[in-house]
Amino acid sequence: MKPKSSPLKSVPALKTAAQCALQSGSFKDAIVLLKDLLKQERRPESEELLAEAYLGRARELAGKGMFQEAAMLWENHAGHRPGTSLSEEYLSWLLKAGQMGKLGQALAAVPDDFAASASGRRLIEAAALLALENDKLLNALPKEHAIVRHQPLLRKALAAYAQRRDAEAEDCLRQVSSRSPYRNLRTLLKGLLALERDPAEASEILVRVDPDSACRKLAAALREQMASPMPDVAAYLKLPPKLRAIVDKLKGYGKKELALLREIQNAAQAKSARPVLEAILRHRAELGEAESRRFCLAALVDSPEVIPLYERAFGALTPLEQCRIKALHAEAIHDHPKASRYWHEYIELLKSAPGGRDKPLTQALIFRHVADLAEKEVPELAIEFLEQSLELDPDDKATYLRLIRLLELFEDAKAALSWLDRAVKRYPKDPEILLPAMRAAQRRKAFKKVANYAKTLLEIDPINSDARRFLLEAHLGHARKQLKARRMDLAEAELAAARKLDPQRRSAALLWLEGLLAYWQVDNERCRSLWQEAWTAAGGGAAGWFQWAIEVLAADMPLKGPDRLVPGLDKQHSADSAELMALVKLLGQYRAEGRQNLSQVLHKLTPMLKRGFKQAELSEEDFFGLCQGFAAAGQYELLAECAKQGARRYRYPPVFVYFEIYAKYRGNAAALLPLDQLRLQMNLDQAHQEGDRRTAALIEQFLRKHQEALQADFHEALPEGALGLDDEVAERFVERMEELDRLSPEERAKELLGDYPPEQLEKLSEKDVMGLILDKLLGGLGVDASRILDALPLPGRGKKSKNTKKS
C-alpha cells in the first residue's frame, strides 16, 4: 500500500510559513516553501523573497567555507532578482573556490565603477596575481583586459629579476601603467631591485605599496628586515612561514643562520633566561663577541641565577656589577625595599672603588633613583634620599622642587622652607623656583618677600599672571596689617599700589578693603558704593557675605555697624550650588593663607548652608567637592551635615560614609573606635569592588594614620616594663599581637570582640570595649586585665580640663 502524500499547503499558509522561516534565519526551509508557493502562484513579491532566501543561504554556506556552493546559490539569487550587479562577495567566493573560468567571465563583465572601487581594485589585483601562473583564468578574460595585456610584461620582469638581469627587469617595469592591476607588484619589484644598491631608497619605494594591497604584507616584512643591517628577530619570527622563506632567500641565510634563528625562537619560549644565554653563547662567533656580551649581561637582570654561566664565558663580574644586577632584579620583581638595600650597597662599593669618591654625580643619581622606589611605599624615606642627592649634586632643580613638595606633604614646613631658600639662592631668577617661594612667603605673611619675588619674576616675564596675582595679594596683605594697626595713610598707599595691578576692578578683596578704608574715613556713601561693587564681583549671596565678614574681622572691627552698608542676607536664604562651591573655594584659599575667624563667620551662615545641602540641583560630584572642602578647612559640623545629605541622596556610597566618620572624629584618626574602623574597612572593600579608587585612597590613608597613631600611643604611654609582665609572658603577649597583625581588619575585629551584635557593642563604653579586647589578648597569661586597662590611654577619652568642657 502506497504511503499517503502530505497534502499541499494553501497559498496563505505557505506565505506565512515562508515569511516566518526568513525572519528566523531558516533560509534552507524558506527556499523549499517559496518554491512550493511559486508552483501554485507566480507573483513578483514571491520571486523577491526567494532571491533573498538564496542570498541568505549562500552567506551561511560561505561562513562554513563552502565557497563553490555559495557561489552557485548566489547565481540562483541573481536569477530571481533581474538586474542584480556582480557583488564583491560573489567574486571572492569564486576566487576562493578556485573557479577560475567563471571568475574570468565575471571580471570581464564588471562595470567601471565597481572596478574603480576599493573592493574592486583588491579583487582584480588578486586575480591578476593568480593569472601569473593560472592560464585558465587568463584564457577566460577578454584579450583587451588589462590583466591579459600586462601579464606577459610582469612574467618577463620576474624572470629577469630571478636571473639578476636588473636592467631588463627595470625596462619591463617601465612599460607597466600606474593604473595597471599589477601596479603594486611593479612597486614591490622596484623596491627589490633598489635593495642592494641603496636600502634606504628601497624602503622609501616599498612604503608606496597600497595599504589594502595583497602585496602589502610582503612589502612591510621586507622593509622591517632589509632596511637595517641588524635583523629584527622578533618581527622575523612573527612572519608567516611563506613570507619568512622569502626573507631567508633575500637575506641569503644559510644553514647556520637558519639554525640560529630556530634555536633563538625555541629559547625565547622558555620560562627562564638560561636557554637564551646558552643559545647566544653557542653562536657568539656569528653574532659578535661584544654584542653577545652586552646582550647576556642585560639578560642577567631577569635571571641573576645564571651569573655563573655568564662568568664562565666572559670572566668574573666585579662586586659593583653583581650588586647592580641584584638591585635591578629586585626592581623588576617589585621588591623595592630589597632594591633600595642593594643600591645603598652599590654606593658604598662605589665610594671604596678607585676613583669612586670622584663620582658624586653618579651617587646623586642613584639616590634619586632610590627615592623613586621609596616614594611608592615609604615616602618619608624618599625625603632622606633626595636630601643626600642634593648634598652630592646641588645643581638639580627638579630634585629641589620634588623634595619641597614631599616636605610640604608631610607638613615639615621648617625643612621645606630651608630647602626652598637654598633653591632660591641657587636659582634666583627661575620662575619654577620663584612661584613656590612666593606661595611659602605668603603663607608666612612675609609680604615684603612675596613682593620682591613677584617683582623679580615680572622683570623676567612682564605678563606673568601668577606674579601679578601674588604681588597684588602682597599689597592687600600689607594693607590689612595697616588697617588693623589703624595706620590709614600707609593702608591707603598699599591699596593705591594694588589698584594699579587691577585696573579692570576684578578683585573683590581689593574693593572690600577700599570700602573699609572709606568707612574709617567716615565716607559712608563711598563705602556703600565700593561694597556694592565688591558684592557683585564676589558673586553675592553666602560667598559674598562670607568674604566681606572675613575682611571686616581681619581689620579688628565688629560686624555690627558696618553691616548696614553692605547688601544683607535674608535669614531664610538658602545657598544655591554656585554659592556653595564658591564658598568652599574661598575656604580653601583662606585656609592656605592662614586667615583667622573662619569658624566664627561660618557659624552665622550654617543654617542657610544646611538648607542649601537639601537642594535637588547638587550632584554626587558636587557633594564630594563640598565635603572635601569642609574637611580640608576643618569645618566638621558642616562636613557631617553635607556627608549625611549626600549619603541619603545617593544611597550611602562609601565616600560619604567615610566623610561622616571623618567628621565624627574631627579628622583625628587616632580616636577611631573599633566599630567605625570596621565600617570603614567594609566601605573600603565596597569602593574596591566598584572601582572607586579615589574613595579607596581616602579610607586607606585614614586607616593607616589610625594604625600609626595606635602604635605610637602604645609605646609612649606604656614604656618598657609598664605592663609589669615578666619576660616569658611578655614574649607570649608579643606573639599574640603579631598573630593579630597578620589577620584582616574583619578577622581581627571578630577575634577580639567575639560574636557581639553591633547594636550591643554600640551601647558599651570605650572602657568596656577595651576590657573585652584585653581579656582576649591577656587570657591565660595570668595578668590582671583591669590593672592594664587603667594604665591605657583610651582614644579621645583623656581627662577633660574645665576649659575643654567649657569649649
Secondary structure as UniProt FT lines:
FT   HELIX           11..23
FT   TURN            24..25
FT   HELIX           27..40
FT   HELIX           44..63
FT   TURN            64..65
FT   HELIX           67..79
FT   TURN            82..83
FT   HELIX           88..97
FT   HELIX           100..109
FT   HELIX           112..116
FT   HELIX           118..131
FT   TURN            132..133
FT   HELIX           135..140
FT   TURN            143..144
FT   HELIX           146..162
FT   TURN            163..164
FT   HELIX           166..174
FT   TURN            178..179
FT   TURN            181..182
FT   HELIX           183..195
FT   TURN            196..197
FT   HELIX           199..206
FT   TURN            207..208
FT   TURN            211..212
FT   TURN            214..215
FT   HELIX           216..226
FT   HELIX           233..238
FT   HELIX           241..251
FT   HELIX           255..268
FT   HELIX           274..282
FT   HELIX           284..287
FT   HELIX           289..299
FT   TURN            300..302
FT   HELIX           304..306
FT   HELIX           307..314
FT   HELIX           319..332
FT   TURN            333..334
FT   HELIX           336..352
FT   TURN            354..355
FT   HELIX           356..358
FT   HELIX           360..377
FT   HELIX           379..392
FT   TURN            394..395
FT   HELIX           397..409
FT   TURN            410..411
FT   HELIX           413..426
FT   TURN            428..429
FT   HELIX           431..443
FT   TURN            444..445
FT   HELIX           447..460
FT   TURN            462..463
FT   HELIX           465..484
FT   TURN            485..486
FT   HELIX           488..501
FT   TURN            503..504
FT   HELIX           508..520
FT   TURN            521..522
FT   HELIX           524..537
FT   TURN            538..539
FT   HELIX           541..554
FT   TURN            555..556
FT   TURN            560..561
FT   HELIX           562..565
FT   TURN            571..572
FT   HELIX           577..593
FT   HELIX           598..612
FT   TURN            613..614
FT   TURN            616..617
FT   HELIX           620..632
FT   TURN            633..634
FT   HELIX           636..649
FT   TURN            650..651
FT   HELIX           654..664
FT   TURN            665..667
FT   HELIX           669..671
FT   HELIX           674..689
FT   TURN            690..691
FT   HELIX           693..717
FT   TURN            720..723
FT   HELIX           727..741
FT   HELIX           745..753
FT   TURN            754..755
FT   HELIX           758..763
FT   HELIX           766..778
FT   TURN            779..782
FT   HELIX           785..791
FT   TURN            795..796
FT   HELIX           802..806
//
